[in-house]
Amino acid sequence: MSVDGVVKQSASSSAISGDPVLSLVQLVEMLAAQGEVLPAGSIVLAGAATVAEQLAPGQEVVGEVEGHASVRVRAV
């Protein structure tokens, strides 16, 4: 993934759990290992190959997946 032409993130899609429920289980296990819990009402995303990247309005993001067309979006 690049932001304004600069590569910011790169990872293998194998880092994404195949089942959204597995992502939730992994999250709860990681929190429990640190003595923490998932608060009721939390919003949980199913998983991603990279960490989130903070964007500012106007920045252009390009995502590329080998064997597929790239995706280009601009933050508003």
KAGIUR-V447048 format. One record per helix or strand. SS is the DSSP state (helix for helix, strand for strand). FROM is the first residue (numbers start at 1). TO is the last residue. If there is no record, write none. Layout:
# KAGIUR-V447048
((SS:FROM:TO) (SS:FROM:TO))
This chain:
# KAGIUR-V447048
((strand:2:3) (strand:6:7) (helix:13:15) (helix:20:33) (strand:60:63) (strand:71:74))
